[in-house]
Amino acid sequence: MVLGVPALNIIFTLHRTAFALSSAFMDAEETTVTADAVVTLREVTGDSLRAILNLKVKPEQERFVASNAVSIAQAHFEPKAWFRAIYAGETPVGFLMLYDDPDAPEYYLWRYMIDGRYQRLGFGRQALNLLIDHVRTRPGARELLLSYVPDEGSPEPFYASLGFANTGEVHDGENVMRLVL
């Protein structure tokens, strides 16, 4: 996908905003989140945007997923993008984006991340189960696809533990997995 000047300007503005805000958020007292927090998927709003932009995967995971700023900018130029913030209780802990095309029907997990501070607490698994439940309600949904960068530390074992299986297809250098619904 080639992005035009307006899209690039939005991405730049989102990145600049996230960078400017990151020190303020890092200095703020972190909310304590426990593994028993209820996980929900919520719309990204003007009020929540800054917190969502500030979510970051661990440094060694950055090569596997685009920033939330890039994802949100792309979503605004793709009518079939359905994106949500992942909350544990009242704390934003992650982000996901679905390519949602009921006319095809085609459903593809386009982006998915859990902030490094909140990994290994079960929030990611719960969020993906909520997404899977959502996709099952979509017209003609028979499968959910996703892809991952095949490298050490990739999320492939995690996806496999949820029932996704490799298809043998490669798209833009990423291995494709399928979950039959």
MDTraj code that builds the backbone (N, CA, C; nanometers):
import mdtraj as md
import numpy as np

residues = "MET VAL LEU GLY VAL PRO ALA LEU ASN ILE ILE PHE THR LEU HIS ARG THR ALA PHE ALA LEU SER SER ALA PHE MET ASP ALA GLU GLU THR THR VAL THR ALA ASP ALA VAL VAL THR LEU ARG GLU VAL THR GLY ASP SER LEU ARG ALA ILE LEU ASN LEU LYS VAL LYS PRO GLU GLN GLU ARG PHE VAL ALA SER ASN ALA VAL SER ILE ALA GLN ALA HIS PHE GLU PRO LYS ALA TRP PHE ARG ALA ILE TYR ALA GLY GLU THR PRO VAL GLY PHE LEU MET LEU TYR ASP ASP PRO ASP ALA PRO GLU TYR TYR LEU TRP ARG TYR MET ILE ASP GLY ARG TYR GLN ARG LEU GLY PHE GLY ARG GLN ALA LEU ASN LEU LEU ILE ASP HIS VAL ARG THR ARG PRO GLY ALA ARG GLU LEU LEU LEU SER TYR VAL PRO ASP GLU GLY SER PRO GLU PRO PHE TYR ALA SER LEU GLY PHE ALA ASN THR GLY GLU VAL HIS ASP GLY GLU ASN VAL MET ARG LEU VAL LEU".split()
xyz = np.array([
    [0.0844, -0.1163, 0.0000],
    [0.0000, 0.0000, 0.0000],
    [0.0899, 0.1239, 0.0000],
    [0.0622, 0.2168, -0.0876],
    [0.1369, 0.3413, -0.0942],
    [0.0531, 0.4484, -0.0276],
    [0.1135, 0.5186, 0.0665],
    [0.0422, 0.6233, 0.1389],
    [0.0727, 0.7589, 0.0776],
    [-0.0309, 0.8411, 0.0632],
    [-0.0129, 0.9746, 0.0108],
    [0.0305, 1.0716, 0.1183],
    [0.0499, 1.1973, 0.0788],
    [0.0967, 1.3007, 0.1709],
    [0.0025, 1.3192, 0.2901],
    [-0.1319, 1.3233, 0.2713],
    [-0.2182, 1.3393, 0.3895],
    [-0.1996, 1.2257, 0.4905],
    [-0.1880, 1.1029, 0.4417],
    [-0.1692, 0.9890, 0.5332],
    [-0.0365, 1.0001, 0.6048],
    [0.0673, 1.0365, 0.5332],
    [0.1986, 1.0495, 0.5957],
    [0.1994, 1.1610, 0.6989],
    [0.1282, 1.2689, 0.6708],
    [0.1188, 1.3780, 0.7685],
    [0.0483, 1.3319, 0.8956],
    [-0.0566, 1.2517, 0.8808],
    [-0.1269, 1.1995, 0.9986],
    [-0.0347, 1.1073, 1.0767],
    [0.0371, 1.0190, 1.0080],
    [0.1294, 0.9280, 1.0761],
    [0.2357, 1.0073, 1.1502],
    [0.2926, 1.1091, 1.0848],
    [0.3950, 1.1909, 1.1489],
    [0.3392, 1.2593, 1.2729],
    [0.2184, 1.3155, 1.2618],
    [0.1571, 1.3838, 1.3751],
    [0.1311, 1.2868, 1.4892],
    [0.0808, 1.1660, 1.4574],
    [0.0557, 1.0674, 1.5614],
    [0.1854, 1.0246, 1.6291],
    [0.2910, 1.0022, 1.5495],
    [0.4198, 0.9642, 1.6076],
    [0.4733, 1.0756, 1.6972],
    [0.4664, 1.1999, 1.6495],
    [0.5159, 1.3131, 1.7268],
    [0.4372, 1.3271, 1.8572],
    [0.3046, 1.3099, 1.8494],
    [0.2216, 1.3178, 1.9688],
    [0.2580, 1.2077, 2.0674],
    [0.2739, 1.0855, 2.0158],
    [0.3089, 0.9730, 2.1040],
    [0.4436, 0.9969, 2.1703],
    [0.5404, 1.0477, 2.0939],
    [0.6727, 1.0727, 2.1499],
    [0.6666, 1.1808, 2.2568],
    [0.5945, 1.2875, 2.2296],
    [0.5865, 1.3984, 2.3247],
    [0.5162, 1.3558, 2.4527],
    [0.4199, 1.2673, 2.4379],
    [0.3436, 1.2252, 2.5542],
    [0.4086, 1.1125, 2.6319],
    [0.4988, 1.0402, 2.5692],
    [0.5521, 0.9197, 2.6327],
    [0.6210, 0.9501, 2.7654],
    [0.6968, 1.0583, 2.7719],
    [0.7643, 1.0864, 2.8980],
    [0.6635, 1.1240, 3.0063],
    [0.5588, 1.1941, 2.9696],
    [0.4570, 1.2302, 3.0675],
    [0.3869, 1.1056, 3.1206],
    [0.3556, 1.0116, 3.0310],
    [0.2883, 0.8894, 3.0743],
    [0.3819, 0.8006, 3.1541],
    [0.5082, 0.7946, 3.1164],
    [0.6018, 0.7103, 3.1885],
    [0.6267, 0.7637, 3.3291],
    [0.6189, 0.8966, 3.3440],
    [0.6396, 0.9558, 3.4748],
    [0.5159, 0.9431, 3.5634],
    [0.3989, 0.9273, 3.4989],
    [0.2753, 0.9164, 3.5760],
    [0.2741, 0.7838, 3.6510],
    [0.2063, 0.7839, 3.7627],
    [0.1967, 0.6618, 3.8427],
    [0.1183, 0.5574, 3.7638],
    [0.1767, 0.4389, 3.7485],
    [0.1111, 0.3323, 3.6735],
    [-0.0016, 0.2731, 3.7559],
    [-0.1098, 0.2419, 3.6870],
    [-0.2207, 0.1743, 3.7510],
    [-0.1822, 0.0285, 3.7706],
    [-0.2074, -0.0229, 3.8876],
    [-0.1808, -0.1639, 3.9127],
    [-0.2922, -0.2452, 3.8507],
    [-0.2536, -0.3376, 3.7648],
    [-0.3496, -0.4237, 3.6979],
    [-0.3186, -0.5663, 3.7389],
    [-0.4194, -0.6391, 3.7812],
    [-0.3984, -0.7782, 3.8202],
    [-0.4527, -0.8705, 3.7120],
    [-0.4017, -0.9917, 3.7102],
    [-0.4377, -1.0883, 3.6068],
    [-0.5860, -1.1226, 3.6068],
    [-0.6578, -1.0924, 3.7142],
    [-0.8006, -1.1239, 3.7185],
    [-0.8877, -1.0096, 3.6663],
    [-0.8271, -0.9048, 3.6121],
    [-0.9033, -0.7926, 3.5572],
    [-0.9870, -0.8402, 3.4379],
    [-1.1038, -0.7823, 3.4237],
    [-1.1917, -0.8154, 3.3115],
    [-1.1382, -0.7467, 3.1858],
    [-1.1213, -0.8263, 3.0792],
    [-1.0693, -0.7746, 2.9526],
    [-1.1857, -0.7386, 2.8615],
    [-1.1776, -0.6185, 2.8017],
    [-1.2791, -0.5720, 2.7075],
    [-1.2111, -0.5102, 2.5862],
    [-1.2849, -0.5053, 2.4769],
    [-1.2406, -0.4350, 2.3565],
    [-1.3246, -0.3086, 2.3465],
    [-1.2574, -0.1936, 2.3350],
    [-1.3287, -0.0656, 2.3334],
    [-1.2825, 0.0191, 2.2153],
    [-1.3739, 0.1017, 2.1674],
    [-1.3382, 0.1952, 2.0613],
    [-1.2281, 0.2880, 2.1098],
    [-1.1410, 0.3259, 2.0176],
    [-1.0398, 0.4267, 2.0466],
    [-1.1075, 0.5614, 2.0260],
    [-1.1060, 0.6434, 2.1284],
    [-1.1724, 0.7738, 2.1239],
    [-1.0692, 0.8848, 2.1397],
    [-1.1149, 1.0070, 2.1240],
    [-1.0268, 1.1212, 2.1479],
    [-0.9716, 1.1198, 2.2894],
    [-1.0531, 1.0751, 2.3838],
    [-1.0087, 1.0696, 2.5229],
    [-0.9071, 0.9591, 2.5485],
    [-0.9147, 0.8490, 2.4736],
    [-0.8243, 0.7360, 2.4983],
    [-0.7053, 0.7314, 2.4028],
    [-0.7072, 0.8127, 2.2975],
    [-0.6051, 0.8045, 2.1930],
    [-0.4627, 0.8138, 2.2480],
    [-0.4363, 0.9095, 2.3331],
    [-0.2998, 0.9279, 2.3835],
    [-0.2497, 0.8042, 2.4575],
    [-0.3348, 0.7471, 2.5401],
    [-0.2940, 0.6281, 2.6148],
    [-0.2680, 0.5106, 2.5199],
    [-0.3466, 0.4991, 2.4143],
    [-0.3293, 0.3892, 2.3187],
    [-0.2004, 0.4106, 2.2385],
    [-0.1723, 0.5337, 2.2004],
    [-0.0489, 0.5632, 2.1270],
    [0.0743, 0.5344, 2.2117],
    [0.0609, 0.5458, 2.3414],
    [0.1742, 0.5254, 2.4311],
    [0.2049, 0.3783, 2.4579],
    [0.1147, 0.2878, 2.4243],
    [0.1392, 0.1454, 2.4473],
    [0.2512, 0.0973, 2.3562],
    [0.3422, 0.0199, 2.4125],
    [0.4587, -0.0281, 2.3375],
    [0.4848, -0.1747, 2.3703],
    [0.5191, -0.2513, 2.2681],
    [0.5645, -0.3875, 2.2931],
    [0.7058, -0.3799, 2.3489],
    [0.7589, -0.4940, 2.3914],
    [0.8971, -0.4979, 2.4390],
    [0.9903, -0.4651, 2.3222],
    [1.1063, -0.4039, 2.3503],
    [1.1973, -0.3641, 2.2411],
    [1.2297, -0.4780, 2.1434],
    [1.2485, -0.5987, 2.1935],
    [1.2828, -0.7103, 2.1047],
    [1.1643, -0.7568, 2.0196],
    [1.0444, -0.7035, 2.0456],
    [0.9253, -0.7398, 1.9688],
    [0.8893, -0.6350, 1.8639],
    [0.9573, -0.5223, 1.8653],
    [0.9203, -0.4117, 1.7766],
    [0.9255, -0.4489, 1.6290],
    [1.0097, -0.5438, 1.5917],
    [1.0209, -0.5823, 1.4503],
    [0.9005, -0.6650, 1.4036],
    [0.8157, -0.7082, 1.4974],
    [0.7027, -0.7926, 1.4627],
    [0.5719, -0.7176, 1.4394],
    [0.5623, -0.5923, 1.4843],
    [0.4339, -0.5217, 1.4751],
    [0.4577, -0.3714, 1.4589],
    [0.3736, -0.3093, 1.3774],
    [0.3810, -0.1644, 1.3586],
    [0.3326, -0.0939, 1.4848],
    [0.3722, 0.0303, 1.4997],
    [0.3267, 0.1092, 1.6149],
    [0.1756, 0.1320, 1.6053],
    [0.1161, 0.1617, 1.7179],
    [-0.0269, 0.1914, 1.7184],
    [-0.0575, 0.3187, 1.6402],
    [0.0358, 0.4128, 1.6367],
    [0.0157, 0.5352, 1.5585],
    [0.0013, 0.5015, 1.4104],
    [0.0894, 0.4167, 1.3594],
    [0.0812, 0.3763, 1.2179],
    [-0.0483, 0.2997, 1.1939],
    [-0.0824, 0.2086, 1.2834],
    [-0.2038, 0.1281, 1.2668],
    [-0.3292, 0.2147, 1.2632],
    [-0.3392, 0.3094, 1.3544],
    [-0.4574, 0.3955, 1.3609],
    [-0.4646, 0.4846, 1.2371],
    [-0.3513, 0.5350, 1.1914],
    [-0.3510, 0.6156, 1.0689],
    [-0.3971, 0.5311, 0.9501],
    [-0.3457, 0.4091, 0.9371],
    [-0.3877, 0.3219, 0.8270],
    [-0.5369, 0.2912, 0.8363],
    [-0.5863, 0.2699, 0.9554],
    [-0.7281, 0.2379, 0.9733],
    [-0.8178, 0.3490, 0.9222],
    [-0.7731, 0.4724, 0.9341],
    [-0.8551, 0.5848, 0.8887],
    [-0.8605, 0.5963, 0.7374],
    [-0.7766, 0.5213, 0.6674],
    [-0.7772, 0.5225, 0.5216],
    [-0.8210, 0.3887, 0.4633],
    [-0.8627, 0.2962, 0.5487],
    [-0.9113, 0.1655, 0.5042],
    [-1.0504, 0.1439, 0.5620],
    [-1.1538, 0.1561, 0.4772],
    [-1.2908, 0.1444, 0.5287],
    [-1.3231, 0.0086, 0.5915],
    [-1.2460, -0.0930, 0.5597],
    [-1.2725, -0.2260, 0.6143],
    [-1.1939, -0.2538, 0.7434],
    [-1.1259, -0.1535, 0.7951],
    [-1.0519, -0.1701, 0.9209],
    [-1.1466, -0.1531, 1.0383],
    [-1.1407, -0.2472, 1.1311],
    [-1.2149, -0.2426, 1.2577],
    [-1.1091, -0.2517, 1.3661],
    [-1.0926, -0.1458, 1.4442],
    [-0.9849, -0.1449, 1.5433],
    [-1.0386, -0.1106, 1.6812],
    [-0.9725, -0.1700, 1.7814],
    [-1.0158, -0.1522, 1.9195],
    [-0.8960, -0.1490, 2.0136],
    [-0.9134, -0.0765, 2.1218],
    [-0.8181, -0.0805, 2.2322],
    [-0.8546, -0.1994, 2.3189],
    [-0.7536, -0.2619, 2.3752],
    [-0.7736, -0.3726, 2.4673],
    [-0.7561, -0.3165, 2.6087],
    [-0.8578, -0.3349, 2.6908],
    [-0.8542, -0.2871, 2.8290],
    [-0.8561, -0.4051, 2.9251],
    [-0.7815, -0.3927, 3.0341],
    [-0.7911, -0.4827, 3.1484],
    [-0.8451, -0.3961, 3.2611],
    [-0.9690, -0.4201, 3.2985],
    [-1.0345, -0.3282, 3.3907],
    [-1.0482, -0.1936, 3.3216],
    [-0.9970, -0.0896, 3.3842],
    [-1.0022, 0.0448, 3.3251],
    [-0.8671, 0.0887, 3.2672],
    [-0.7754, -0.0048, 3.2526],
    [-0.6419, 0.0269, 3.2040],
    [-0.6232, -0.0222, 3.0612],
    [-0.5857, 0.0675, 2.9688],
    [-0.5555, 0.0203, 2.8338],
    [-0.4255, -0.0609, 2.8353],
    [-0.4310, -0.1809, 2.7784],
    [-0.3140, -0.2699, 2.7804],
    [-0.2716, -0.3150, 2.6413],
    [-0.3511, -0.2868, 2.5393],
    [-0.3154, -0.3331, 2.4055],
    [-0.4045, -0.2752, 2.2976],
    [-0.3854, -0.3282, 2.1779],
    [-0.4545, -0.2770, 2.0587],
    [-0.4672, -0.3916, 1.9599],
    [-0.5786, -0.3944, 1.8880],
    [-0.5917, -0.4892, 1.7773],
    [-0.6686, -0.4246, 1.6639],
    [-0.6459, -0.4782, 1.5443],
    [-0.7136, -0.4269, 1.4258],
    [-0.7455, -0.5443, 1.3340],
    [-0.8680, -0.5451, 1.2888],
    [-0.9198, -0.6507, 1.2034],
    [-0.9495, -0.5938, 1.0656],
    [-0.9107, -0.6678, 0.9613],
    [-0.9598, -0.6374, 0.8269],
    [-1.0919, -0.7111, 0.8165],
    [-1.2012, -0.6375, 0.8038],
    [-1.3364, -0.6909, 0.8145],
    [-1.4111, -0.6648, 0.6838],
    [-1.4187, -0.7673, 0.5989],
    [-1.4852, -0.7535, 0.4697],
    [-1.5960, -0.8577, 0.4571],
    [-1.7179, -0.8231, 0.5025],
    [-1.8270, -0.9197, 0.4968],
    [-1.8714, -0.9533, 0.3546],
    [-1.8383, -0.8687, 0.2572],
    [-1.8766, -0.8964, 0.1185],
    [-1.7961, -1.0107, 0.0593],
    [-1.6733, -1.0317, 0.1054],
    [-1.5853, -1.1343, 0.0475],
    [-1.6260, -1.2771, 0.0838],
    [-1.6611, -1.3216, 0.1990],
    [-1.6267, -1.2676, 0.3311],
    [-1.4811, -1.2994, 0.3671],
    [-1.4140, -1.1995, 0.4238],
    [-1.2733, -1.2147, 0.4605],
    [-1.2480, -1.1402, 0.5905],
    [-1.1879, -1.2115, 0.6856],
    [-1.1589, -1.1556, 0.8171],
    [-1.0146, -1.1894, 0.8509],
    [-0.9371, -1.0842, 0.8764],
    [-0.7916, -1.1001, 0.8908],
    [-0.7437, -1.0151, 1.0076],
    [-0.6808, -1.0787, 1.1056],
    [-0.6215, -1.0019, 1.2157],
    [-0.5025, -0.9269, 1.1600],
    [-0.5187, -0.7968, 1.1452],
    [-0.4203, -0.7132, 1.0775],
    [-0.3136, -0.6677, 1.1758],
    [-0.3539, -0.6261, 1.2950],
    [-0.2601, -0.5816, 1.3981],
    [-0.3053, -0.6329, 1.5331],
    [-0.2060, -0.6605, 1.6162],
    [-0.2349, -0.7100, 1.7507],
    [-0.1117, -0.6852, 1.8364],
    [-0.1314, -0.6211, 1.9499],
    [-0.0199, -0.5991, 2.0421],
    [-0.0707, -0.5857, 2.1846],
    [0.0132, -0.6319, 2.2769],
    [-0.0078, -0.6093, 2.4204],
    [0.1171, -0.5368, 2.4692],
    [0.0966, -0.4281, 2.5423],
    [0.2081, -0.3520, 2.5965],
    [0.2985, -0.4453, 2.6775],
    [0.4292, -0.4245, 2.6658],
    [0.5262, -0.5085, 2.7348],
    [0.5030, -0.5200, 2.8841],
    [0.4500, -0.4148, 2.9457],
    [0.4250, -0.4167, 3.0905],
    [0.3133, -0.5117, 3.1293],
    [0.2268, -0.5462, 3.0327],
    [0.1080, -0.6242, 3.0646],
    [0.1064, -0.7625, 2.9990],
    [0.2196, -0.8030, 2.9445],
    [0.2273, -0.9351, 2.8830],
    [0.2376, -1.0431, 2.9907],
    [0.1981, -1.1636, 2.9521],
    [0.2059, -1.2831, 3.0367],
    [0.1113, -1.2776, 3.1563],
    [0.0035, -1.1979, 3.1406],
    [-0.1002, -1.1913, 3.2432],
    [-0.2325, -1.2495, 3.1927],
    [-0.2333, -1.2997, 3.0699],
    [-0.3539, -1.3590, 3.0117],
    [-0.4422, -1.2617, 2.9361],
    [-0.4048, -1.1335, 2.9326],
    [-0.4887, -1.0335, 2.8661],
    [-0.4928, -1.0558, 2.7139],
    [-0.3801, -1.0924, 2.6554],
    [-0.3754, -1.1143, 2.5109],
    [-0.4637, -1.2296, 2.4678],
    [-0.4583, -1.3381, 2.5411],
    [-0.5419, -1.4556, 2.5106],
    [-0.6901, -1.4189, 2.5222],
    [-0.7257, -1.3481, 2.6300],
    [-0.8653, -1.3083, 2.6469],
    [-0.9103, -1.2149, 2.5351],
    [-0.8247, -1.1217, 2.4969],
    [-0.8603, -1.0271, 2.3906],
    [-0.8800, -1.0991, 2.2580],
    [-0.7919, -1.1937, 2.2250],
    [-0.8081, -1.2664, 2.0991],
    [-0.9326, -1.3535, 2.1026],
    [-0.9661, -1.4094, 2.2173],
    [-1.0906, -1.4853, 2.2268],
    [-1.2118, -1.3945, 2.2062],
    [-1.2062, -1.2717, 2.2571],
    [-1.3141, -1.1754, 2.2315],
    [-1.3225, -1.1418, 2.0831],
    [-1.2071, -1.1244, 2.0188],
    [-1.2066, -1.0966, 1.8754],
    [-1.2639, -1.2149, 1.7973],
    [-1.2235, -1.3353, 1.8321],
    [-1.2752, -1.4556, 1.7647],
    [-1.4270, -1.4621, 1.7799],
    [-1.4763, -1.4348, 1.8997],
    [-1.6215, -1.4324, 1.9213],
    [-1.6878, -1.3264, 1.8338],
    [-1.6250, -1.2097, 1.8208],
    [-1.6782, -1.1038, 1.7356],
    [-1.6835, -1.1497, 1.5902],
    [-1.5759, -1.2078, 1.5411],
    [-1.5710, -1.2514, 1.4007],
    [-1.6786, -1.3565, 1.3743],
    [-1.7036, -1.4430, 1.4695],
    [-1.8081, -1.5458, 1.4518],
    [-1.9458, -1.4845, 1.4272],
    [-1.9666, -1.3591, 1.4696],
    [-2.0960, -1.2922, 1.4481],
    [-2.1030, -1.2246, 1.3117],
    [-1.9940, -1.2185, 1.2399],
    [-1.9888, -1.1465, 1.1128],
    [-2.0459, -1.2314, 0.9993],
    [-2.1057, -1.1662, 0.9004],
    [-2.1678, -1.2400, 0.7893],
    [-2.0682, -1.3322, 0.7169],
    [-2.1063, -1.4564, 0.7008],
    [-2.0284, -1.5519, 0.6230],
    [-1.8957, -1.5936, 0.6832],
    [-1.8687, -1.5561, 0.8071],
    [-1.7385, -1.5861, 0.8676],
    [-1.7222, -1.7367, 0.8859],
    [-1.6186, -1.7916, 0.8234],
    [-1.5857, -1.9331, 0.8366],
    [-1.4445, -1.9526, 0.8894],
    [-1.3637, -1.8448, 0.8793],
    [-1.2248, -1.8533, 0.9246],
    [-1.1744, -1.7144, 0.9608],
    [-1.0716, -1.7142, 1.0447],
    [-0.9995, -1.5917, 1.0785],
    [-0.8544, -1.6162, 1.0413],
    [-0.7998, -1.5264, 0.9615],
    [-0.6613, -1.5372, 0.9180],
    [-0.5755, -1.4357, 0.9926],
    [-0.4458, -1.4646, 0.9991],
    [-0.3470, -1.3709, 1.0516],
    [-0.2133, -1.4086, 0.9912],
    [-0.1152, -1.3242, 1.0108],
    [0.0198, -1.3563, 0.9642],
    [0.1198, -1.3096, 1.0687],
    [0.2394, -1.3677, 1.0613],
    [0.3446, -1.3332, 1.1561],
    [0.4801, -1.3409, 1.0864],
    [0.5744, -1.2649, 1.1375],
    [0.7115, -1.2670, 1.0885],
    [0.7773, -1.3936, 1.1436],
    [0.8257, -1.4815, 1.0546],
    [0.8846, -1.6079, 1.1024],
    [1.0284, -1.5885, 1.1489],
    [1.0414, -1.5496, 1.2740],
    [1.1735, -1.5242, 1.3303],
    [1.1707, -1.5663, 1.4767],
    [1.2876, -1.5820, 1.5344],
    [1.2960, -1.6191, 1.6757],
    [1.2201, -1.5165, 1.7598],
    [1.1384, -1.5670, 1.8500],
    [1.0590, -1.4789, 1.9347],
    [0.9259, -1.4392, 1.8741],
    [0.8899, -1.4969, 1.7586],
    [0.7631, -1.4622, 1.6941],
    [0.6455, -1.5121, 1.7783],
    [0.5262, -1.4581, 1.7530],
    [0.4082, -1.5013, 1.8292],
    [0.3452, -1.6311, 1.7772],
    [0.4085, -1.6998, 1.6842],
    [0.3504, -1.8210, 1.6250],
    [0.3073, -1.9234, 1.7304],
    [0.3896, -1.9571, 1.8315],
    [0.3433, -2.0554, 1.9314],
    [0.2184, -2.0091, 2.0074],
    [0.2108, -1.8807, 2.0350],
    [0.0940, -1.8262, 2.1032],
    [-0.0304, -1.8443, 2.0170],
    [-0.0219, -1.8074, 1.8893],
    [-0.1364, -1.8228, 1.7998],
    [-0.1755, -1.9700, 1.7860],
    [-0.0764, -2.0579, 1.7755],
    [-0.1048, -2.2015, 1.7644],
    [-0.1787, -2.2515, 1.8888],
    [-0.1448, -2.1976, 2.0056],
    [-0.2113, -2.2412, 2.1289],
    [-0.3590, -2.2020, 2.1312],
    [-0.3978, -2.1076, 2.0460],
    [-0.5377, -2.0656, 2.0349],
    [-0.6109, -2.1408, 1.9238],
    [-0.5406, -2.2312, 1.8557],
    [-0.6046, -2.3108, 1.7508],
    [-0.5715, -2.2696, 1.6092],
    [-0.4916, -2.1653, 1.5916],
    [-0.4510, -2.1247, 1.4571],
    [-0.3501, -2.2260, 1.4035],
    [-0.3573, -2.2536, 1.2728],
    [-0.2647, -2.3470, 1.2090],
    [-0.2016, -2.2793, 1.0878],
    [-0.0750, -2.3072, 1.0641],
    [-0.0068, -2.2532, 0.9466],
    [-0.0728, -2.3064, 0.8204],
    [-0.0885, -2.2181, 0.7222],
    [-0.1507, -2.2572, 0.5953],
    [-0.0472, -2.2974, 0.4909],
    [0.0795, -2.2629, 0.5145],
    [0.1830, -2.2842, 0.4148],
    [0.1977, -2.1654, 0.3209],
    [0.1065, -2.0682, 0.3311],
    [0.1127, -1.9477, 0.2493],
    [0.2053, -1.8455, 0.3153],
    [0.2681, -1.7650, 0.2300],
    [0.3520, -1.6554, 0.2775],
    [0.3021, -1.5291, 0.2085],
    [0.2766, -1.4249, 0.2865],
    [0.2276, -1.2974, 0.2333],
    [0.3208, -1.1868, 0.2803],
    [0.3855, -1.1195, 0.1866],
    [0.4802, -1.0119, 0.2190],
    [0.5839, -1.0565, 0.3218],
    [0.6333, -1.1790, 0.3066],
    [0.7369, -1.2310, 0.3951],
    [0.6859, -1.2816, 0.5287],
    [0.5547, -1.2829, 0.5473],
    [0.4959, -1.3295, 0.6724],
    [0.4194, -1.4592, 0.6492],
    [0.4334, -1.5534, 0.7420],
    [0.3616, -1.6808, 0.7346],
    [0.2162, -1.6583, 0.7746],
    [0.1259, -1.7191, 0.6985],
    [-0.0177, -1.7038, 0.7214],
    [-0.0680, -1.8206, 0.8057],
    [-0.1551, -1.7878, 0.9030],
    [-0.2200, -1.8888, 0.9865],
    [-0.3710, -1.8721, 0.9739],
    [-0.4419, -1.9816, 0.9964],
    [-0.5883, -1.9838, 0.9847],
    [-0.6482, -2.0500, 1.1085],
    [-0.7592, -1.9911, 1.1542],
    [-0.8416, -2.0515, 1.2569],
    [-0.9766, -2.0790, 1.1926],
    [-1.0160, -2.2062, 1.1866],
    [-1.1484, -2.2404, 1.1354],
    [-1.2486, -2.2106, 1.2463],
    [-1.3520, -2.1339, 1.2110],
    [-1.4502, -2.0907, 1.3131],
    [-1.5642, -2.1898, 1.3283],
])
top = md.Topology()
chain = top.add_chain()
for i, resn in enumerate(residues, 1):
    res = top.add_residue(resn, chain, resSeq=i)
    for name in ("N", "CA", "C"):
        top.add_atom(name, md.element.get_by_symbol(name[0]), res)
traj = md.Trajectory(xyz[None], top)
